[in-house]
Amino acid sequence: MDRRILIIVENLPVPFDTRVWQEASTLAANGYTVSVICPKGKGCNDDYECIDGVHIYRHDLPTEGNGAIGYAREYFSALWNEYRLARKIYKEHGFHVIHGCNPPDDIYMVARMFRGKGVDYVFDHHDICPELYEAKFGKKSGLFYKSQLWLERNTYRHCTFAFVTNESYRRIAIERGGMAPDKVHVLRSGPRLERLVIRPPKPEIKRGRRFMIGYLGVIGQQEGIQYMLQAAKHIRDNMGRDDIFWGIVGGGPHLDELRRLCTSMGLDDIVEFTGRVDDNKMLDYLNTADICVNSDEYNEMNDKSTMNKVLEYMALGKPIVQFDLTEGRYSAQGASLYARPNDAVDMAEKVISLLDDPDRRAEMSRIGRDRIVNHLSWDHTSRALLDAYDKYFTDRGM
């Protein structure tokens, strides 16, 4: 079998990007020749690595953009490096498909440079960029917002078929992107159970508190972590509960700002921001947590997006409190309590009600774990990836 795929991702390094790494390693394990182009990042600084048969090529990237000039510099630098490395990979390994993972929605431009060689473009829709822009900047107007709509339309116009993370994204691909329904495949980012190992808690992480609330994710503008801090303060200062520790695991562009906010709110004794950590430390924190929180605020992007952290909480058997968002509710169902959107006080009350009800926590843990094991783990969801590519290459006579 000679089936060769080049995956390009711009916003995170591989193998740190869980979805991309699961896709790449799964394809390689099933006989595909897989190469990846990605940026460098913490712990992923080598220009080239071959891991589990996946050829990973990395490039430098300017500091993450904020504002039009910063984003433009970041995007153009990434595109140039992606094209440069794609030429190198085409000579060394070859590829029949460029599989582009957004954001941003511009990787089709690299694929077009290889169209004359018979290379097709497959779009892997991770984030809805117009809604992401609105979530970050609070507006649906202006040249930059319109550019996001234009790039999304052109991405769908130039792709042969697309993978999307859920049914909400599938509707966008069909209605806004103009894709034929049979060309849009729902590929959910199910967790790998062998990575998310349930193991004994480490009570020392709790800093002497009885309970611990866990959070895992990117520390960004649209993650709503300020609501979690407001909930922590309300629980301690207004509900009189000083027996709860909050462990916030992850790195991102707003980490320093949120640490300063935490300090200004007087929460440093009960809240820890770990920054980006390896899987071993992440598992220590999440396995120690009594419940986990998804603080993503209600906006058009978060309401339509499937959050990996919710699935990872469920895989570890953690009951969840989150705001009531469409795809968050689809993922967790009975494994979560749902607070009123963007209401930190209601989130705080849901957290306390759950901490004070161990039987309910145990039942929600069982529901979440069962849903992952039997429906949403990568072993189940990855069939969409393999089936779509098998059909594509079979139709090409390969």
N, C-alpha and C positions, 0 to 999 in steps of 0.2 A: 504494500500500500504506500503510494507516494502522494501524501496529502500534506501540504505545507502552509502554515498559518503564521502571520506576523501580527502580534497584538501590540497596539500602541496605547499607552496611558500617560497622561500629562500631570495629573495633580498629586499622585502619590508614588513612592518607589515600590518595587516588587522585590521580595515577596511580602512586604508590609501590607500592601493593598490586598485584603483578604479575598474579595470577589475575584479580582484579576488573577491572583495566584491560584485560587481553586480552579478557575477556568483553564489556565495554562497547564497546570500539572495534571488535570483530568484528561485534557486532550493528549498530552504527551504520553500518559499511561495507557491510552487507547490507540497508540500507533501513529499519531500525528507528529510531524516535525514542527516544533513550536519555538518561535523566537519572540522576545519581548523588548520593546523600547520603553524606558521610563526615566524619570528624573532620579538624581541621587538624593539621599536623605539619611537621617540618623541610622547608623547600622547598615546602610546600603550604599557604600561609597565607592565600591570597585567599578571600574569602567565596564568590566565583563565578568560574568560568572555563569557557570552551568550548574544548575541545581535540579536534581531529579529529572535530568534530560531536557530541561528548558534552558535555552540560550538567552541570557539576560544582558542587555546592553543599556548602560546608564549614561546620562549626560548631566552637566551642570545646568542650573536654572537660576535666574535672578531671584532676589528676595520676593516673596509672594506679593503680588500687586495689590494696592489699594488706591482706587481712583483710575481714571481713564488712561493716563500716561503709564502708570505702573502696570496695569493689566496689559496694555499694548506691548510694552517691553517684554513682559513675561510670555505672552502668546507668540510673538515673533521669534523670540529666542528658542522657544520650544519647537515651533514648526521647523525652523532651520535645522536644529539638531535631530529632529525626527526624520527629516528628509535625508540628511547626511548619513545617519546610521542605517536607514532603510536601504540606501544604495549599497552600503557595505554588506548588510545582511543578505540582500538579493544575490550578491556575488558569492557569498560564503555558504549560504544555506538554501536560498531560494524561498519563494512563497507564492501561493496562488491567491491568497486572500489577505487583505489588511483588515483587521478586526479593531475598530477604533472605539476606545472607552472615553466617554465624556465625563466631566466638563474639561475644557470648553468644547463647543460644537464646531471645531474647525479642522479636525483630523482628516476629514474627507479630502481636504486640499492636498495632503501628502499622497493619499491614494490615487488621486487623479493623475499624478505624475507617472504612475505605473500602469495606467489603463491601457496604454499601447502594448504592454507586455502581457495582456490578458488577465491582469490582476483585478479582482472585484473588491468592493468595499462592503463590509458588514458593520453595522452600527450597534454598539452595546450601550443602551441608554441608561446611565447611572443616575443622573440628576437632570431635572427639567430646568434649563438655564434661564429662561425668562422669569420663571417663578423664583429661582435662586437670586437673581438680580433684585427682584422686588423685595425679597426677604432681607437682603443685605442693605438696600438703599431706600426702601420704603416708597418706591414710585414705579409707575407703569407708563413712563413717558421718556422722551429724550432720545438722542441719537444712540446712546449705548444700549438702552433697552430695545430699541428697534433693531439694532444689530444682532441681538440675541435671537429675536424672532426670525430674522433673515438667515442667520447661520443654521438654526434648527430646520427651517424649510429646506435649505440647500443640502443639509446633511441627509435628510430623508429622501430628497430627490436623487441623490447620488448613490444611495446604498442599495444593494441587491436584496437584502433582507435585514431584519433588525431583531435584536433581543431587548426585552424590556423587563423591569423588575416586578411589575404587578399589573393588575387589570386597569388601574387608573392611568398608568403610563401607556398601556395598550390603546386606550381610547384616544389619548393625545396623538399617538403615532398615526392612527387612522383618520381622526377628525382634523387635526391641525397639520399633521405631516403628510396627509394624502396617501398613506401606504395602503396597499391591498391587505385585507384582514389575514389572508393566508401567508403573508410575508412577515407577520409580526408574531414573535414567539415569546411567551412569558417564561423568563428564566429567573426564578426567585433566588436570592442570595442565601440559601440555606446554610447553616453552620455545619462544619465537620465535627462529628461527635468525638473523634479521636483527638481533636485539638482541645475541646472544651471538656476537660476531665473533672468530674466531681471528686473532691478530696476533702479531708478534714479542715475545719476552719483554724485560723491562727488568732486566738483571742487577744494577743498582745497588740494586734493592729488597731483594736478598738480604743486604745488609750484609756483603759479602765472603765469605759462605758458599758452598759448592759447590752445595748442594741447598736447595730450598724446599718446605715443606708449606703448602698453601692451605686456608683454611676460609672459607665464606660462609654467613651466616645471622643470624637474630635471636639476640642474646645474652641468653638467658632461662634460667630455672631448670631446665627440662627438656631443654635442649640438651646436657647432659653435657660441657661444655667443660672442666670440672675433670679429666676423664679425659685429654683432649688435653694439658693441662699436665703431668699425671703421666707421660704417655708421653714428652713432651719431656724431662722431668727424668731419667727412667730411661735414655733413649737417651744423653744427655750424661754423666750421672754413673756409670751402671752398665755401659753398653755402650761407653763411651769415644769417642763420636762427637760432636765439636764442629763439624761441618761442615754443620749443618742449621739453617735459619732457618724460623720459623713465622709466617706472615702471616694474622691472624684478622680478617676483614672483616665489619663489621656493627655495629649498635647495638641496644640493648635495656635492659630494666630492671636486669639484673645486670652491666652493663658495668663500672661502677666497682668492684663487689665482686670481680670476676674480675681486674681490673687489680691490685687490692691483693693478691690471692692470688698472682698472677704475681710480683709484687715480693717477697713473703715467701718464695717458693720460689727466689729468685735467678735468675729466668729472663728478666729484662728485656733482656739483651743478645742473646737469640736468639728472643724472642717479641714481636710487635707487635700491639696491638689498634688498628685504624684508626678505630673508631667507624663511624657511618653515612657512606657516601661515595656519590658519583654513579656512574653506570654506567661512565664512562670510567676512573676510578680502580679500580673493581672489576675491570674487564677487564684493566687493567695487572697487578694482583696475581694473578688466576687464570691468566692466560696465562704469567706468570713461574713459577708453581708447577710442580714436577716431578710431584707427585701431590697429590691433595686428600683430605681426611678428613671423614667424617661421624661426629661423636662422640655422636650421640643415644643416650642410655642406653636399655637395655631396660626398658620398662614397657608396660602395656596400650595406652596411647595411641600411643607411638612405634612399637610393633610393628605396629599396624594403619594407620598413617598414611604417606602418600606425601610425601616431603620434596622440595620444589622444588630444593634445593641439589644433590641427587644428580643430578637430570636436567640441571641447569645445568652441573655438572662434566662430565657425559657429552657435552653439546653442544659443549663446548670441547675435547673429546678428552683429558680428564684421567683417568688410572687412579685408582682410589679404594680407600681402606681405611675400613671401617666395621664396627660391631658387627652381628652376624647377626640381622637383624630381617626379619619376613615380607615387608612391602611394600618395604623397602630392597633385599632380594634380588630381588624381582620386577622392580623398576625396572632395576637395574644388571646383574643376571645375571653374565656373564663379564667385565664391566668393573670388577669390584671383588674385593678380598680381604675375607674376613669373619672378624673377630676374635671370640673368645668374648665374649658379652654382658657389658658393664661391667667388662672386664678390661683395664686400662691397659697392663699388661706385655705381654699378647698383642698389643694394638694396636701397641705400640712394635716388637715383633719383626716384625709384618707390614709395618710401614712400612719397616724396614731391609731386609727381604728384597726388597721391591719396588724400593727405591732402588738396590740392588746388582744388579738384573737388568734392564738397559735393554731387552733383547729382549722380556721379558714386559710391561714398561710399554708398549712400542709396540703389542703385540698387544691389550692391554686398551684402549688408546686407540682403536684401530680398531673394536673391538667396541662400545664405548660410543657413539662418534660414529655408527656405522652404525645402531644401535638407535634413536637420536633421529631421524636423517634419514628413516628408512624406516618408523618405527612411532609414535614418541612425541612428535614435535614438535607445536606448536600447529596447524600446517596439517592434521595428521591428527586430533588429538583434538578440535578445535573442531567437527567435524562433528556430534558428539553435541549440542552446544549449539544449533546451527542447525536440526538435524532435529527436536529436541524442541519448540522454539518454533514452527517451521513447522507441525507437526502440531497444536499447541495452538491457534494462531490460525486454521488451516484449519477445525478442528472448531467454532470459534466463528463461522465464516462470514466471516472477515476476511482 
